[in-house]
Amino acid sequence: MLAETGIQGATVETICERAGFTRGAFYSNFESKDDLVVALFARERDQMIDRIQEAVEAEVGPGGDPSAVTRIIERFLATYPNDRENFLIHQEFVTHSVRHPQITGVYRELWQRTTDDLSGVVADAASTLGLELHVAPRTLALLLHGAFEVALRDHFLESDQEAFDGARLHEMIGALLLLAVPAQEAR
């Protein structure tokens, strides 16, 4: 529903109707629509971090192969919802938090936690793979997240296909990997 109408267009009544809840049930769980939006974003954030961590753990082992990055991306894309609807919902979260100062701080805190968690995953994966980063893990995490968002946006702007093929993401990730080299080569 949020992808169809946007957060602005979704009323508590329509949310309750779609979810099969009463207004009382809604307000027993959330103080406002903004509280629901923050809870949904937090859930999406947690799922994204869990899926990235699972992909890294499944593909990266001690003395790992730097080509594991491609497998990590494939594993993540296979499990994380990256269709048009989820893209629109994520964009709604960002737009809503920027538009409404009363939740900007909450969104910013969730985004900082997301960036911190992604930075940790990047640092751990680089270390396990024996890669030395030419940029801080936080910077690389932000660049990787940005590449993911740009690749999704471009796909949905340029194609009517619901399935995200990840081709542009792989291209951008390949360029970003130039920011990491095997540790023995860095010395």
C-alpha positions as CSV (number, residue, x, y, z in Angstrom):
1,M,0.0,0.0,0.0
2,L,2.8,2.5,0.9
3,A,4.3,1.9,-2.6
4,E,0.9,2.7,-4.2
5,T,-0.1,5.7,-2.3
6,G,3.0,6.9,-0.6
7,I,3.1,7.5,3.2
8,Q,1.4,10.8,2.8
9,G,-1.6,9.2,1.0
10,A,-1.9,6.3,3.4
11,T,-4.3,7.1,6.2
12,V,-4.5,5.1,9.4
13,E,-8.0,3.9,8.3
14,T,-6.7,2.5,5.0
15,I,-3.7,1.0,6.7
16,C,-6.0,-0.8,9.2
17,E,-8.4,-1.8,6.5
18,R,-5.6,-3.4,4.4
19,A,-4.0,-5.1,7.4
20,G,-7.3,-6.4,8.7
21,F,-6.9,-4.5,12.0
22,T,-9.2,-2.1,13.9
23,R,-8.2,1.5,14.7
24,G,-8.0,0.3,18.3
25,A,-5.5,-2.4,17.4
26,F,-3.4,0.1,15.5
27,Y,-3.3,2.6,18.3
28,S,-2.6,-0.1,20.9
29,N,0.7,-0.8,19.0
30,F,1.5,2.6,17.5
31,E,1.0,6.2,18.7
32,S,0.8,7.5,15.2
33,K,1.4,6.7,11.5
34,D,4.9,8.0,12.0
35,D,5.6,5.4,14.7
36,L,4.4,2.7,12.2
37,V,6.7,4.1,9.5
38,V,9.7,4.1,11.9
39,A,8.9,0.5,13.0
40,L,8.7,-0.6,9.3
41,F,12.0,1.1,8.5
42,A,13.7,-0.5,11.5
43,R,12.4,-3.9,10.5
44,E,13.6,-3.4,6.9
45,R,17.0,-2.2,8.2
46,D,17.4,-5.3,10.4
47,Q,16.4,-7.6,7.6
48,M,18.9,-6.0,5.3
49,I,21.8,-6.2,7.8
50,D,20.9,-9.8,8.6
51,R,20.9,-10.8,5.0
52,I,24.2,-9.1,4.2
53,Q,25.8,-10.7,7.3
54,E,24.4,-14.2,6.3
55,A,25.7,-13.7,2.7
56,V,29.2,-12.7,4.0
57,E,29.3,-15.6,6.5
58,A,28.3,-18.1,3.9
59,E,30.8,-17.0,1.3
60,V,33.8,-15.7,3.2
61,G,36.1,-18.0,5.1
62,P,39.6,-17.6,6.5
63,G,42.1,-17.2,3.7
64,G,39.1,-16.4,1.5
65,D,39.1,-15.6,-2.1
66,P,38.4,-11.9,-3.0
67,S,36.2,-13.2,-5.8
68,A,33.8,-14.1,-3.0
69,V,32.5,-10.6,-3.3
70,T,30.5,-11.5,-6.4
71,R,29.0,-14.5,-4.6
72,I,28.1,-12.3,-1.6
73,I,26.3,-9.9,-3.9
74,E,24.4,-12.8,-5.7
75,R,23.5,-14.4,-2.4
76,F,22.3,-11.1,-1.0
77,L,20.3,-10.2,-4.1
78,A,18.7,-13.7,-4.1
79,T,17.3,-13.2,-0.5
80,Y,16.7,-9.4,-0.2
81,P,13.5,-8.0,-1.7
82,N,14.7,-5.8,-4.5
83,D,11.6,-5.4,-6.6
84,R,9.8,-2.2,-7.6
85,E,7.5,-2.2,-4.6
86,N,10.2,-2.5,-2.0
87,F,12.3,0.1,-3.8
88,L,9.3,2.6,-3.7
89,I,8.7,1.8,0.0
90,H,12.3,2.5,0.9
91,Q,12.2,5.8,-1.1
92,E,9.1,6.7,0.8
93,F,10.9,6.2,4.1
94,V,13.6,8.5,3.1
95,T,11.3,11.2,1.7
96,H,8.9,11.0,4.7
97,S,11.7,11.4,7.2
98,V,13.2,14.4,5.4
99,R,9.7,15.9,4.9
100,H,8.7,15.5,8.6
101,P,11.2,17.0,11.1
102,Q,9.6,15.2,14.0
103,I,11.0,11.8,12.8
104,T,14.1,13.1,11.0
105,G,16.2,12.4,14.1
106,V,14.8,8.9,14.6
107,Y,15.5,8.1,10.9
108,R,19.0,9.6,11.2
109,E,19.7,7.4,14.2
110,L,18.5,4.3,12.4
111,W,20.6,5.2,9.3
112,Q,23.7,5.7,11.5
113,R,23.2,2.3,13.0
114,T,22.8,0.9,9.5
115,T,26.0,2.5,8.4
116,D,27.8,1.4,11.5
117,D,26.7,-2.2,11.0
118,L,27.6,-2.2,7.3
119,S,31.0,-0.7,8.2
120,G,31.6,-3.6,10.5
121,V,30.6,-6.1,7.9
122,V,32.9,-4.5,5.3
123,A,35.8,-4.3,7.8
124,D,35.4,-7.9,8.9
125,A,35.0,-9.2,5.3
126,A,38.1,-7.3,4.1
127,S,40.1,-8.6,7.0
128,T,39.0,-12.2,6.5
129,L,39.7,-11.9,2.8
130,G,43.2,-10.4,3.4
131,L,42.3,-7.1,1.8
132,E,43.6,-3.7,2.8
133,L,41.1,-1.0,2.1
134,H,42.3,2.3,0.6
135,V,39.4,4.1,2.3
136,A,37.8,3.8,5.7
137,P,35.3,0.9,6.0
138,R,32.6,3.4,6.7
139,T,33.3,5.2,3.4
140,L,33.3,1.9,1.5
141,A,30.1,0.9,3.2
142,L,28.4,4.1,2.2
143,L,29.7,3.7,-1.4
144,L,28.4,0.1,-1.6
145,H,25.0,1.2,-0.2
146,G,24.9,4.1,-2.7
147,A,25.8,1.8,-5.6
148,F,22.9,-0.5,-4.6
149,E,20.4,2.3,-4.4
150,V,21.6,3.8,-7.7
151,A,21.5,0.5,-9.5
152,L,18.0,-0.2,-8.3
153,R,16.8,3.3,-9.2
154,D,18.3,3.2,-12.6
155,H,16.9,-0.3,-13.2
156,F,13.3,0.9,-12.4
157,L,13.7,4.1,-14.4
158,E,15.1,2.4,-17.4
159,S,13.1,-0.9,-17.4
160,D,9.6,-2.1,-16.9
161,Q,11.0,-5.4,-15.6
162,E,10.1,-6.1,-12.0
163,A,13.1,-8.4,-11.5
164,F,16.3,-6.6,-10.7
165,D,19.1,-8.3,-12.6
166,G,22.0,-6.6,-10.7
167,A,24.1,-6.1,-13.8
168,R,24.8,-2.4,-13.1
169,L,25.4,-3.2,-9.4
170,H,28.1,-5.7,-10.4
171,E,29.7,-3.1,-12.6
172,M,29.8,-0.5,-9.9
173,I,31.0,-3.0,-7.2
174,G,33.8,-4.0,-9.5
175,A,34.9,-0.4,-9.7
176,L,34.6,0.0,-5.9
177,L,36.7,-3.1,-5.4
178,L,39.6,-1.2,-6.8
179,L,39.6,0.6,-3.4
180,A,40.8,-2.7,-1.8
181,V,43.9,-4.7,-2.6
182,P,45.4,-7.8,-1.1
183,A,47.3,-6.8,2.0
184,Q,50.6,-8.2,0.8
185,E,50.4,-6.0,-2.4
186,A,49.6,-2.9,-0.3
187,R,53.0,-3.1,1.4
